[in-house]
Amino acid sequence: MPSQQDDTGRRSATMRDVATMAGVGIATVSRVVNGKPVTPDLAERVTRAAETLGYRHDLTASSLRRADRRTSTLGLVLEDAANPFSAALHRAVEDAAAERGLLVLAGSTDEDPVRERGLLKTFTARRVDGLIVVPTGQNDSDLDAARRAGTPVVCADRRTTAPQVDTVTVDNRAGVRAAVKRLHEAGHRRIAFLGDLRSIWTADERHAGFVEGLAEVGCVRHPSLVRRGLHGAEAARAATRELLALAHAPTAIVSGQNLLTLGARRTLQDLRLQRRVALIGFDDLPLADLLEPGISVIAQDHAAIGREAAGLLFDRLAGEDGPARHRVLPTRYLARGSGELPAHAPGPAPAPEGR
């Protein structure tokens, strides 16, 4: 085996060096570093020699020599790694992969289809064994291209039209319908909706659930109370302020995404209306239960989504070649007070108390 050099240009230890020090053959060293069974005595001798020499196993070279060309890596394409939902999904996939000795490489799209395309190309060029993607909804052909090139693909949180691409979502419509029903039972008739970008599958599903929920309870849908195409907390903050400035302002708000919920709550607190205007958000937020009142949410099981997506991908890696599968997981309602507020016309914010 040719000599290797480290980052300083010095010669680094090779597999042959480890074999010589351990007093074994190169094949035995190869078995140890690749996790194949050997006797405990041989494994200890090889490991001790490798540590003494500072030997670093070249995973890329090993993958090229393997008959199946596997690299023991997965690519994970997220919307935004900083978002609590993405972070929890990442951890769940990482835990499932670690059980199989796989490494997860992750990147964020920020809902930018160009950035998504770049991540897909980068991960496939690095020969990841499979991809789990939270798709922007604008690059289905790229997902299909990755699959046809031999990289199994599973979409999490959102559906795709790409053939033979498995998906895992929650029942978005049912979750929002139940929230609308709960608000109606509390006496609310002017219910507003805040929705994410229209290109996002979940944003459409949650808005559809809102419309269906109003119809089911016989509540009038007021177009002036719907704000869609919002992205990020600041956009929701401004939209909420606009809604509350209407002559006939809403008494309740359903937010279709966790950062939109955060923006809406900030405006309610700015106007001191958090105890007078009901708020139910889709997906939970860190510390949402510590506020007063706490933020009521339609919660998703992030860990279950990640585990299910990883399981579908492992099936494909094991040779599953059937049609696309779609797993739908339930949501659950977490009542914390903000969604249980009785109907009350917002009106002007109360004047500050005197000293």
Contacts in CASP RR format, 6 or more apart in sequence:
PFRMAT RR
TARGET T0000
AUTHOR 0000-0000-0000
METHOD contacts of the structure
MODEL  1
MPSQQDDTGRRSATMRDVATMAGVGIATVSRVVNGKPVTPDLAERVTRAA
ETLGYRHDLTASSLRRADRRTSTLGLVLEDAANPFSAALHRAVEDAAAER
GLLVLAGSTDEDPVRERGLLKTFTARRVDGLIVVPTGQNDSDLDAARRAG
TPVVCADRRTTAPQVDTVTVDNRAGVRAAVKRLHEAGHRRIAFLGDLRSI
WTADERHAGFVEGLAEVGCVRHPSLVRRGLHGAEAARAATRELLALAHAP
TAIVSGQNLLTLGARRTLQDLRLQRRVALIGFDDLPLADLLEPGISVIAQ
DHAAIGREAAGLLFDRLAGEDGPARHRVLPTRYLARGSGELPAHAPGPAP
APEGR
1 14 0 8 1.000
1 15 0 8 1.000
1 16 0 8 1.000
1 26 0 8 1.000
2 14 0 8 1.000
3 11 0 8 1.000
3 12 0 8 1.000
3 14 0 8 1.000
4 11 0 8 1.000
4 12 0 8 1.000
4 13 0 8 1.000
4 14 0 8 1.000
4 58 0 8 1.000
5 11 0 8 1.000
5 12 0 8 1.000
6 12 0 8 1.000
12 54 0 8 1.000
12 55 0 8 1.000
12 56 0 8 1.000
13 50 0 8 1.000
13 53 0 8 1.000
13 54 0 8 1.000
13 55 0 8 1.000
13 56 0 8 1.000
14 55 0 8 1.000
15 26 0 8 1.000
15 29 0 8 1.000
15 30 0 8 1.000
15 33 0 8 1.000
15 55 0 8 1.000
16 26 0 8 1.000
17 53 0 8 1.000
17 55 0 8 1.000
18 29 0 8 1.000
18 46 0 8 1.000
18 49 0 8 1.000
18 50 0 8 1.000
18 53 0 8 1.000
18 55 0 8 1.000
19 25 0 8 1.000
19 26 0 8 1.000
19 28 0 8 1.000
19 29 0 8 1.000
19 46 0 8 1.000
21 49 0 8 1.000
21 52 0 8 1.000
21 53 0 8 1.000
22 28 0 8 1.000
22 29 0 8 1.000
22 42 0 8 1.000
22 45 0 8 1.000
22 46 0 8 1.000
22 48 0 8 1.000
22 49 0 8 1.000
23 45 0 8 1.000
24 42 0 8 1.000
24 45 0 8 1.000
24 46 0 8 1.000
28 38 0 8 1.000
28 42 0 8 1.000
28 46 0 8 1.000
29 46 0 8 1.000
29 50 0 8 1.000
30 36 0 8 1.000
31 37 0 8 1.000
31 38 0 8 1.000
32 38 0 8 1.000
32 42 0 8 1.000
32 43 0 8 1.000
32 46 0 8 1.000
32 47 0 8 1.000
32 50 0 8 1.000
33 46 0 8 1.000
33 50 0 8 1.000
33 57 0 8 1.000
34 62 0 8 1.000
38 46 0 8 1.000
49 55 0 8 1.000
59 71 0 8 1.000
59 72 0 8 1.000
60 71 0 8 1.000
63 69 0 8 1.000
63 70 0 8 1.000
63 71 0 8 1.000
63 72 0 8 1.000
63 127 0 8 1.000
69 127 0 8 1.000
70 129 0 8 1.000
71 126 0 8 1.000
71 127 0 8 1.000
71 128 0 8 1.000
71 129 0 8 1.000
72 101 0 8 1.000
72 102 0 8 1.000
72 103 0 8 1.000
72 129 0 8 1.000
73 102 0 8 1.000
73 103 0 8 1.000
73 104 0 8 1.000
73 105 0 8 1.000
73 126 0 8 1.000
73 127 0 8 1.000
73 128 0 8 1.000
73 129 0 8 1.000
74 93 0 8 1.000
74 97 0 8 1.000
74 102 0 8 1.000
74 103 0 8 1.000
74 104 0 8 1.000
74 105 0 8 1.000
74 128 0 8 1.000
74 129 0 8 1.000
74 130 0 8 1.000
74 131 0 8 1.000
74 132 0 8 1.000
74 313 0 8 1.000
75 104 0 8 1.000
75 105 0 8 1.000
75 106 0 8 1.000
75 123 0 8 1.000
75 128 0 8 1.000
75 130 0 8 1.000
75 131 0 8 1.000
75 132 0 8 1.000
76 90 0 8 1.000
76 93 0 8 1.000
76 104 0 8 1.000
76 105 0 8 1.000
76 106 0 8 1.000
76 107 0 8 1.000
76 131 0 8 1.000
76 132 0 8 1.000
76 133 0 8 1.000
77 106 0 8 1.000
77 107 0 8 1.000
77 109 0 8 1.000
77 116 0 8 1.000
77 119 0 8 1.000
77 120 0 8 1.000
77 123 0 8 1.000
77 131 0 8 1.000
77 132 0 8 1.000
77 133 0 8 1.000
77 134 0 8 1.000
77 135 0 8 1.000
78 86 0 8 1.000
78 89 0 8 1.000
78 90 0 8 1.000
78 106 0 8 1.000
78 107 0 8 1.000
78 108 0 8 1.000
78 109 0 8 1.000
78 134 0 8 1.000
79 85 0 8 1.000
79 86 0 8 1.000
79 108 0 8 1.000
79 109 0 8 1.000
79 110 0 8 1.000
79 111 0 8 1.000
79 134 0 8 1.000
79 136 0 8 1.000
80 86 0 8 1.000
80 108 0 8 1.000
80 109 0 8 1.000
80 110 0 8 1.000
81 87 0 8 1.000
81 90 0 8 1.000
81 106 0 8 1.000
81 107 0 8 1.000
81 108 0 8 1.000
82 108 0 8 1.000
83 258 0 8 1.000
83 259 0 8 1.000
84 258 0 8 1.000
84 283 0 8 1.000
84 284 0 8 1.000
84 285 0 8 1.000
84 286 0 8 1.000
85 157 0 8 1.000
85 258 0 8 1.000
85 283 0 8 1.000
85 300 0 8 1.000
85 302 0 8 1.000
86 108 0 8 1.000
86 134 0 8 1.000
88 302 0 8 1.000
88 303 0 8 1.000
89 134 0 8 1.000
89 156 0 8 1.000
89 157 0 8 1.000
89 302 0 8 1.000
89 305 0 8 1.000
89 306 0 8 1.000
90 104 0 8 1.000
90 106 0 8 1.000
91 303 0 8 1.000
92 302 0 8 1.000
92 303 0 8 1.000
92 304 0 8 1.000
92 305 0 8 1.000
92 306 0 8 1.000
92 307 0 8 1.000
92 310 0 8 1.000
93 104 0 8 1.000
93 132 0 8 1.000
93 306 0 8 1.000
93 309 0 8 1.000
93 310 0 8 1.000
94 104 0 8 1.000
95 307 0 8 1.000
96 306 0 8 1.000
96 307 0 8 1.000
96 310 0 8 1.000
96 311 0 8 1.000
96 314 0 8 1.000
97 103 0 8 1.000
97 104 0 8 1.000
97 310 0 8 1.000
100 314 0 8 1.000
102 129 0 8 1.000
105 123 0 8 1.000
105 126 0 8 1.000
105 128 0 8 1.000
107 119 0 8 1.000
108 115 0 8 1.000
109 115 0 8 1.000
109 116 0 8 1.000
109 119 0 8 1.000
109 134 0 8 1.000
109 136 0 8 1.000
111 136 0 8 1.000
111 197 0 8 1.000
111 199 0 8 1.000
111 200 0 8 1.000
111 231 0 8 1.000
112 136 0 8 1.000
113 136 0 8 1.000
113 137 0 8 1.000
113 138 0 8 1.000
113 139 0 8 1.000
116 133 0 8 1.000
116 135 0 8 1.000
116 136 0 8 1.000
116 138 0 8 1.000
116 139 0 8 1.000
116 142 0 8 1.000
117 139 0 8 1.000
117 142 0 8 1.000
120 131 0 8 1.000
120 133 0 8 1.000
120 139 0 8 1.000
120 142 0 8 1.000
120 143 0 8 1.000
120 146 0 8 1.000
121 142 0 8 1.000
123 131 0 8 1.000
123 151 0 8 1.000
124 131 0 8 1.000
124 146 0 8 1.000
124 149 0 8 1.000
124 151 0 8 1.000
128 151 0 8 1.000
129 151 0 8 1.000
129 152 0 8 1.000
129 317 0 8 1.000
130 151 0 8 1.000
130 152 0 8 1.000
130 153 0 8 1.000
130 313 0 8 1.000
130 316 0 8 1.000
130 317 0 8 1.000
131 146 0 8 1.000
131 151 0 8 1.000
131 152 0 8 1.000
131 153 0 8 1.000
131 154 0 8 1.000
131 313 0 8 1.000
132 153 0 8 1.000
132 154 0 8 1.000
132 155 0 8 1.000
132 156 0 8 1.000
132 306 0 8 1.000
132 309 0 8 1.000
132 310 0 8 1.000
132 313 0 8 1.000
133 143 0 8 1.000
133 153 0 8 1.000
133 154 0 8 1.000
133 155 0 8 1.000
133 156 0 8 1.000
134 155 0 8 1.000
134 156 0 8 1.000
134 157 0 8 1.000
134 158 0 8 1.000
135 143 0 8 1.000
135 155 0 8 1.000
135 158 0 8 1.000
135 160 0 8 1.000
135 201 0 8 1.000
136 199 0 8 1.000
136 200 0 8 1.000
137 158 0 8 1.000
137 160 0 8 1.000
137 199 0 8 1.000
137 200 0 8 1.000
137 201 0 8 1.000
138 199 0 8 1.000
140 160 0 8 1.000
140 161 0 8 1.000
140 162 0 8 1.000
141 162 0 8 1.000
143 153 0 8 1.000
143 155 0 8 1.000
143 160 0 8 1.000
143 162 0 8 1.000
143 165 0 8 1.000
144 162 0 8 1.000
144 163 0 8 1.000
144 165 0 8 1.000
146 153 0 8 1.000
147 153 0 8 1.000
147 162 0 8 1.000
147 163 0 8 1.000
147 164 0 8 1.000
147 165 0 8 1.000
152 313 0 8 1.000
152 316 0 8 1.000
152 317 0 8 1.000
153 162 0 8 1.000
153 165 0 8 1.000
153 166 0 8 1.000
154 165 0 8 1.000
154 166 0 8 1.000
154 167 0 8 1.000
154 168 0 8 1.000
154 309 0 8 1.000
154 310 0 8 1.000
154 312 0 8 1.000
154 313 0 8 1.000
154 316 0 8 1.000
155 162 0 8 1.000
155 165 0 8 1.000
155 166 0 8 1.000
155 167 0 8 1.000
155 168 0 8 1.000
155 309 0 8 1.000
156 167 0 8 1.000
156 168 0 8 1.000
156 169 0 8 1.000
156 305 0 8 1.000
156 306 0 8 1.000
156 309 0 8 1.000
157 168 0 8 1.000
157 169 0 8 1.000
157 170 0 8 1.000
157 202 0 8 1.000
157 305 0 8 1.000
158 167 0 8 1.000
158 169 0 8 1.000
158 200 0 8 1.000
158 201 0 8 1.000
158 202 0 8 1.000
159 167 0 8 1.000
159 169 0 8 1.000
159 201 0 8 1.000
159 326 0 8 1.000
160 167 0 8 1.000
163 324 0 8 1.000
164 322 0 8 1.000
164 323 0 8 1.000
164 324 0 8 1.000
165 324 0 8 1.000
166 309 0 8 1.000
166 312 0 8 1.000
166 313 0 8 1.000
166 316 0 8 1.000
166 324 0 8 1.000
166 325 0 8 1.000
166 326 0 8 1.000
166 327 0 8 1.000
167 324 0 8 1.000
167 325 0 8 1.000
167 326 0 8 1.000
167 327 0 8 1.000
168 305 0 8 1.000
168 306 0 8 1.000
168 308 0 8 1.000
168 309 0 8 1.000
168 312 0 8 1.000
168 326 0 8 1.000
168 327 0 8 1.000
168 329 0 8 1.000
169 202 0 8 1.000
169 305 0 8 1.000
169 326 0 8 1.000
169 327 0 8 1.000
169 328 0 8 1.000
169 329 0 8 1.000
170 300 0 8 1.000
170 301 0 8 1.000
170 305 0 8 1.000
170 328 0 8 1.000
170 329 0 8 1.000
170 330 0 8 1.000
170 331 0 8 1.000
171 328 0 8 1.000
171 329 0 8 1.000
171 330 0 8 1.000
171 331 0 8 1.000
172 202 0 8 1.000
172 205 0 8 1.000
172 206 0 8 1.000
172 209 0 8 1.000
172 282 0 8 1.000
172 331 0 8 1.000
173 205 0 8 1.000
173 206 0 8 1.000
173 208 0 8 1.000
173 209 0 8 1.000
173 212 0 8 1.000
174 209 0 8 1.000
174 330 0 8 1.000
174 331 0 8 1.000
175 209 0 8 1.000
175 282 0 8 1.000
175 298 0 8 1.000
175 331 0 8 1.000
175 333 0 8 1.000
176 206 0 8 1.000
176 209 0 8 1.000
176 210 0 8 1.000
176 213 0 8 1.000
176 254 0 8 1.000
176 256 0 8 1.000
176 282 0 8 1.000
176 298 0 8 1.000
177 209 0 8 1.000
177 210 0 8 1.000
177 212 0 8 1.000
177 213 0 8 1.000
177 216 0 8 1.000
178 298 0 8 1.000
178 333 0 8 1.000
179 254 0 8 1.000
179 280 0 8 1.000
179 281 0 8 1.000
179 282 0 8 1.000
179 298 0 8 1.000
179 333 0 8 1.000
179 339 0 8 1.000
180 191 0 8 1.000
180 209 0 8 1.000
180 210 0 8 1.000
180 213 0 8 1.000
180 214 0 8 1.000
180 216 0 8 1.000
180 217 0 8 1.000
180 219 0 8 1.000
180 254 0 8 1.000
181 213 0 8 1.000
181 216 0 8 1.000
181 217 0 8 1.000
182 280 0 8 1.000
182 333 0 8 1.000
182 339 0 8 1.000
182 340 0 8 1.000
183 191 0 8 1.000
183 252 0 8 1.000
183 254 0 8 1.000
183 278 0 8 1.000
183 280 0 8 1.000
183 339 0 8 1.000
184 191 0 8 1.000
184 217 0 8 1.000
184 218 0 8 1.000
184 219 0 8 1.000
186 252 0 8 1.000
186 278 0 8 1.000
186 339 0 8 1.000
186 340 0 8 1.000
186 341 0 8 1.000
186 342 0 8 1.000
186 343 0 8 1.000
187 342 0 8 1.000
187 343 0 8 1.000
188 251 0 8 1.000
188 252 0 8 1.000
188 278 0 8 1.000
188 343 0 8 1.000
189 219 0 8 1.000
189 220 0 8 1.000
189 251 0 8 1.000
189 343 0 8 1.000
190 222 0 8 1.000
190 225 0 8 1.000
190 248 0 8 1.000
190 249 0 8 1.000
190 250 0 8 1.000
190 251 0 8 1.000
190 252 0 8 1.000
191 214 0 8 1.000
191 219 0 8 1.000
191 225 0 8 1.000
191 250 0 8 1.000
191 251 0 8 1.000
191 252 0 8 1.000
191 253 0 8 1.000
191 254 0 8 1.000
192 225 0 8 1.000
192 226 0 8 1.000
192 227 0 8 1.000
192 243 0 8 1.000
192 250 0 8 1.000
192 252 0 8 1.000
192 253 0 8 1.000
192 254 0 8 1.000
193 207 0 8 1.000
193 210 0 8 1.000
193 225 0 8 1.000
193 226 0 8 1.000
193 227 0 8 1.000
193 228 0 8 1.000
193 253 0 8 1.000
193 254 0 8 1.000
193 255 0 8 1.000
193 256 0 8 1.000
194 227 0 8 1.000
194 228 0 8 1.000
194 230 0 8 1.000
194 236 0 8 1.000
194 239 0 8 1.000
194 240 0 8 1.000
194 253 0 8 1.000
194 254 0 8 1.000
194 255 0 8 1.000
194 256 0 8 1.000
194 257 0 8 1.000
194 260 0 8 1.000
194 261 0 8 1.000
194 264 0 8 1.000
195 203 0 8 1.000
195 206 0 8 1.000
195 207 0 8 1.000
195 227 0 8 1.000
195 228 0 8 1.000
195 229 0 8 1.000
195 230 0 8 1.000
195 255 0 8 1.000
195 256 0 8 1.000
195 257 0 8 1.000
195 260 0 8 1.000
196 202 0 8 1.000
196 203 0 8 1.000
196 228 0 8 1.000
196 229 0 8 1.000
196 230 0 8 1.000
196 231 0 8 1.000
196 256 0 8 1.000
196 257 0 8 1.000
196 260 0 8 1.000
197 203 0 8 1.000
197 229 0 8 1.000
197 230 0 8 1.000
197 231 0 8 1.000
198 204 0 8 1.000
198 228 0 8 1.000
198 229 0 8 1.000
202 257 0 8 1.000
203 228 0 8 1.000
203 229 0 8 1.000
203 256 0 8 1.000
203 257 0 8 1.000
206 256 0 8 1.000
206 257 0 8 1.000
206 282 0 8 1.000
207 226 0 8 1.000
207 228 0 8 1.000
207 256 0 8 1.000
210 226 0 8 1.000
210 254 0 8 1.000
211 221 0 8 1.000
213 219 0 8 1.000
214 220 0 8 1.000
214 221 0 8 1.000
215 221 0 8 1.000
222 248 0 8 1.000
224 246 0 8 1.000
225 243 0 8 1.000
225 246 0 8 1.000
225 250 0 8 1.000
227 239 0 8 1.000
227 242 0 8 1.000
227 243 0 8 1.000
229 235 0 8 1.000
230 236 0 8 1.000
230 239 0 8 1.000
230 260 0 8 1.000
232 257 0 8 1.000
232 259 0 8 1.000
232 260 0 8 1.000
232 263 0 8 1.000
233 259 0 8 1.000
233 260 0 8 1.000
233 262 0 8 1.000
233 263 0 8 1.000
233 266 0 8 1.000
234 263 0 8 1.000
235 260 0 8 1.000
236 255 0 8 1.000
236 259 0 8 1.000
236 260 0 8 1.000
236 261 0 8 1.000
236 262 0 8 1.000
236 263 0 8 1.000
236 264 0 8 1.000
236 267 0 8 1.000
237 263 0 8 1.000
237 264 0 8 1.000
237 266 0 8 1.000
237 267 0 8 1.000
238 267 0 8 1.000
239 264 0 8 1.000
240 253 0 8 1.000
240 263 0 8 1.000
240 264 0 8 1.000
240 267 0 8 1.000
240 268 0 8 1.000
241 267 0 8 1.000
241 270 0 8 1.000
241 271 0 8 1.000
243 249 0 8 1.000
243 250 0 8 1.000
243 253 0 8 1.000
244 250 0 8 1.000
244 267 0 8 1.000
244 271 0 8 1.000
244 273 0 8 1.000
244 277 0 8 1.000
244 346 0 8 1.000
249 345 0 8 1.000
249 346 0 8 1.000
249 347 0 8 1.000
250 277 0 8 1.000
250 346 0 8 1.000
251 277 0 8 1.000
251 278 0 8 1.000
251 343 0 8 1.000
251 344 0 8 1.000
251 345 0 8 1.000
251 346 0 8 1.000
252 277 0 8 1.000
252 278 0 8 1.000
252 279 0 8 1.000
252 280 0 8 1.000
252 339 0 8 1.000
252 341 0 8 1.000
252 343 0 8 1.000
253 264 0 8 1.000
253 277 0 8 1.000
253 278 0 8 1.000
253 279 0 8 1.000
253 280 0 8 1.000
254 280 0 8 1.000
254 281 0 8 1.000
254 282 0 8 1.000
255 261 0 8 1.000
255 264 0 8 1.000
255 279 0 8 1.000
255 280 0 8 1.000
255 281 0 8 1.000
255 282 0 8 1.000
256 281 0 8 1.000
256 282 0 8 1.000
256 283 0 8 1.000
257 282 0 8 1.000
257 283 0 8 1.000
258 281 0 8 1.000
258 282 0 8 1.000
258 283 0 8 1.000
258 284 0 8 1.000
258 285 0 8 1.000
258 297 0 8 1.000
260 281 0 8 1.000
261 279 0 8 1.000
261 281 0 8 1.000
261 282 0 8 1.000
261 283 0 8 1.000
261 285 0 8 1.000
261 295 0 8 1.000
261 297 0 8 1.000
262 285 0 8 1.000
264 279 0 8 1.000
265 274 0 8 1.000
265 279 0 8 1.000
265 291 0 8 1.000
265 295 0 8 1.000
265 338 0 8 1.000
268 274 0 8 1.000
268 277 0 8 1.000
268 279 0 8 1.000
271 346 0 8 1.000
271 349 0 8 1.000
272 349 0 8 1.000
272 350 0 8 1.000
273 346 0 8 1.000
273 349 0 8 1.000
274 291 0 8 1.000
274 293 0 8 1.000
274 338 0 8 1.000
275 293 0 8 1.000
275 341 0 8 1.000
276 341 0 8 1.000
276 344 0 8 1.000
276 346 0 8 1.000
276 347 0 8 1.000
277 341 0 8 1.000
277 344 0 8 1.000
277 346 0 8 1.000
278 338 0 8 1.000
278 339 0 8 1.000
278 340 0 8 1.000
278 341 0 8 1.000
278 343 0 8 1.000
279 295 0 8 1.000
279 296 0 8 1.000
279 338 0 8 1.000
279 339 0 8 1.000
280 296 0 8 1.000
280 297 0 8 1.000
280 298 0 8 1.000
280 338 0 8 1.000
280 339 0 8 1.000
281 295 0 8 1.000
281 296 0 8 1.000
281 297 0 8 1.000
281 298 0 8 1.000
282 297 0 8 1.000
282 298 0 8 1.000
283 297 0 8 1.000
283 298 0 8 1.000
283 299 0 8 1.000
283 300 0 8 1.000
284 297 0 8 1.000
284 299 0 8 1.000
284 300 0 8 1.000
284 334 0 8 1.000
285 295 0 8 1.000
285 297 0 8 1.000
288 294 0 8 1.000
288 295 0 8 1.000
288 297 0 8 1.000
288 336 0 8 1.000
289 295 0 8 1.000
289 334 0 8 1.000
289 336 0 8 1.000
293 336 0 8 1.000
293 337 0 8 1.000
293 338 0 8 1.000
293 341 0 8 1.000
294 336 0 8 1.000
294 337 0 8 1.000
294 338 0 8 1.000
295 336 0 8 1.000
295 338 0 8 1.000
296 333 0 8 1.000
296 334 0 8 1.000
296 335 0 8 1.000
296 336 0 8 1.000
296 337 0 8 1.000
296 338 0 8 1.000
296 339 0 8 1.000
296 340 0 8 1.000
297 333 0 8 1.000
297 334 0 8 1.000
297 336 0 8 1.000
298 331 0 8 1.000
298 332 0 8 1.000
298 333 0 8 1.000
298 334 0 8 1.000
299 331 0 8 1.000
299 332 0 8 1.000
299 333 0 8 1.000
299 334 0 8 1.000
300 329 0 8 1.000
300 331 0 8 1.000
301 329 0 8 1.000
301 332 0 8 1.000
304 329 0 8 1.000
305 329 0 8 1.000
308 327 0 8 1.000
308 329 0 8 1.000
312 325 0 8 1.000
312 327 0 8 1.000
END
